[in-house]
Amino acid sequence: MKEVIESLNGRWASIEDRAVFRITGPDRVRYLNGQVTNDVSKDLTQQAVAACLCTIKGKVESLVWISATEDELILDGELSQREDLLLRLDRYLIADDCEIIDETGRLKLVHHFDEGQSGVSSWRMGLKGKDLWLPSEEMPSAFKSASRISTAEYRLASVIAKVPRLGHEIDGNRFPAELGLDRWAVDFHKGCYLGQEIVSRIESVGRVKKSLRLLKSEKPVKPGGNIKNSLGEDGKITGPFELFEPGLWVGLGLFKRNLNQCNPSDYQALAFEIAKEP
């Protein structure tokens, strides 16, 4: 599976389905730090970080990415959450001196794996690449069509990297640790944010009841079915499977963890069987 991620080297993707917001003003860092799970006070002019927006009970509502220029923060999330994200950001903007500007449709994201091109460091697709924000009508000539990452390749790489998707893995009912987001979208040393107390308590306990697994199948399988994976864990398929190669599909599932089993290594896909009806 890892070879799919590595095949992205030297290539680029135009990621269209993003809601984009600029956050300006002297209190922008303090304000956003009170909303998201990652630390926005670090230097984000050279890197983009993933972060969760959680409920007061610590459950993930959105997965966003945040970068910065000298005088603003740039936050992007899934396009289908555009209105919800704006409402969420506005709701808690009370006494802070900052402004939220919706740039959806005016800014375009190019995510690429070319060290010779500009952008900020980002692990958006499971491999160290770069995020480059451009005016929507602009595309540098250095990005050739022959090296473009297709939509199908992008979806496949995201599944293999176990990036949770809205409406599938992200449904407002899961903690960051259940989705593996505690490893790369949560800073446990930063200050308070909505849901922080519960997220930190789960970390201190050291385990969660469920875990997101990468799965493999000889044919596509519909989401929602009850299954048992090769570790003996019971769970459900969370989202659509993507074609890896002829006769092999991969997808994600959420399972009740078998604490007697070791975690599978990154990129290891597990076989499974459909659970029998009781």
N, C-alpha and C positions, 0 to 999 in steps of 0.2 A: 504493500500500500504506500510505503514511503516514497517510492519512485514517482508516484503521481505528483506529490508535493515538490519533489526535486526537479521535475520536468518543467516547472514554472520559471526556473532560472533564466534571466535574460529576456523575459516576456512581460506583457502588460495587459491590464484589463480596464475597460471603462465601466465603472460600477454606477449604474443608472438609478437603481431603486433606493435612493437615500434622501431622507429629509435632513436639511442642513440649516444650522442656526449659528449666527455669530453672537457672542456675548461680550459686550463692551462695558467700560466704566471702571472706576477705581476699586470697586468692591467685587468685581467679577469672580476672582479666585476664591475669596471667602464664601461668596454665595454658592457657587457650584460645588465647592467642597462639602457643603452641608446637604447636598442632594445625592451625590454619587459615591460609589464604593471605593473608587481609586483616588489617589492623591493628585489633585490638580495643582498643588503648589510647587511641584517639581518642574524643571525646565522642559516645557512641552513645545518649545520652538524647534527642537531637534528630533522629537519622537511623538508618536500618537499612542495613547493608551486606551485600552478597553475599560469600560466601567458599567456597573449595573445601576439602574434606578429601581429601588425596592419599595415595597409597601411598608407600612409601619410595623408589620409582622416579619419583615426581613425576606419577603418572597419577591422574586425577580419579575418586574413588569416590562423592562426594556433592557436591551444590550446596546450601548452606544460607544462611540469612539470620540476621543477628545484630543485636539492638538492646539497650538497657539502661535500667534505672531507676537510682536513686541507689545501690542496694545489691545489684543482681543483673544478670546478663546473661540475655537470652532468645534461644534458638537454635531455629530451626525448619527442618525438612527434609521430604522427601517421606514421606507416611504409610507407604508400603510399606517404608521403611527404618527404621522405628521401632526395632526390636530391634537392627539393625545399628548404628545411630547410638549407641544406649545402650551397646552393647558396646564400640564404638570409643572413646567418651568415657571409659568406666570403665577401659579397658585401660591408659591412660596417666596415670591419676590415682593417683600413687604417694605422693609426699611433699608435694604441694600441699594447703594448707588450704582446700578448697572442697568443695561438695556439688552433685551433679547430681540434679535432681528432675524426674521425668517428669510433665508437665502435659497430655499428650495427652488430649483429650476434656473437659478442664476449662477450657481457654482456647480462645477462638475468634478467628480473624483476619478483620477487615474491612479490605480494601484499598480506598481511595476517592480521588477526585480533586476534593474539595471543600475549598478553602482555609479555609472558615469552620468546619470541623469539626476536632476534635482528632486527634492521631496524630503519628507520627514520619515524617520524609521518607524516601521509598523509591522506587526505580526498578524495582520488582518486575515490572512489565508493560511496560517499555520507554518509559514516560512518567513524569515526576515526579508521584508521588502520595503517599499517606500510609498507613502501617500502624497499625491500631488494634487492640490486644489487649483482649478483653472476656471476662468469665465466659461460659461456653458458653450459658447460658440468657438472656443479656441482648442486646438490640438497641435502640439509641437510636431514638426516633421520627423523628429527622431523616432517617434513611435510608428513603426511600419505595420501595415495590415497583416503581413505574413506572420508576425510574432504575437499577434493579439490572442489573448486567452478567451475562448468561446464561453458563452453562458453555461453550456453543459459542463465544460471543464471547471469553471468557477464553482458551480454547485457541487460537483464531485469532490473537489479539493476541500471545500467547506465541510462536507460531511466527514471526510477522512480525518480532518483536523478537529472534528467534534465541536464545531461552532454551533451553538444552539440557535434555532430559528423561531421567530415569532409565530404563534399559532400552532406550533408543533411541540418543541421542547419548552419554549417560553410561553406559559399560559397563565401566569400570575399565581401559580400554586406551588412553585418549586423554589427552594433555597439555592443560592449561588453554588454551594458545595455539592448539591445533588447534580448540578449540570456541569461540574468541573470548572466553574468560573472562579472559584476561590484560588485557583492556581495562577490565573493571569488577568483577572479583572477586579481583584479586591486587594486593598492595602490594609493590613490589620494593625498598622502603627499610626494611622492618621486619626484625626479628630472625629467628632460625631457627625452622623448623617442619618437620614430617615431609615430606620430598620437596623441601625448599626449594633444595637445592644444584642439583638437575637443572632445576627450574623456572627458576631464575635463569640457569643456563648457557644454556638455550634462548633466554631474553630477550637475553643478551649476543651470541649468534650472530645474532639479528635475524630469523630466519625459521623456519618449520616446513614439513614436507613436505606436510601436509594442512590443509584449511581447510573450515569449515562454510559452506554456501551456502544462500540462500533460493531456492526453485524454484517454478515455476508450471506448471500442466497444465490441459488442457481436461477432464480426468476424474481421479478419485482413482487413485492408484498405490500398490501394495503396497510396504511396506518391504523392503529387502534386494536389490532388483534392481540390476544393473550398468547404469550410464548414462553418457552424455557430455553435459556442459552446453554452453551457447552460447559459453563461453570456450575450448572444446576440452579441458577437463579431464575425466579419467576418475574415476568415483566410484561411490558407492552411496547409495540412498535410505535414510535412517536411521529415519524414523518415519512415522506416518499423515499423510495430507494432510487439510487442513481447507478447508471451503467458503468461498471469499472472496465470490463472487457467482455467479449462475447461469452455468454454463459455464466457471467458473474456480476452480481449487483451488490451494492453496499448501502447501508442505511443506519439509522440510530434507534436505540431502544432504551427505555428507562426501567431499571430492575431493582427489586429488593435485594440488597447486598447480602451475599453469603460471606460472612465474616471469617469463615475458615479457609477461604480461597484467597490466593494472592491476586492483586490487580493485574489485568493483562497489560503488557507493555504498550506504549504509544504506537498507533497505527496497526495494532493487531486486531483483526476482525474475527468475531466469534460466530461459530455456527449456532443454529437454533432449530427448534421444532415447534410447531403449532401446538399449544396446550390443548389437551382433550377437555371437552365439556364435562362438568361434574354430573 
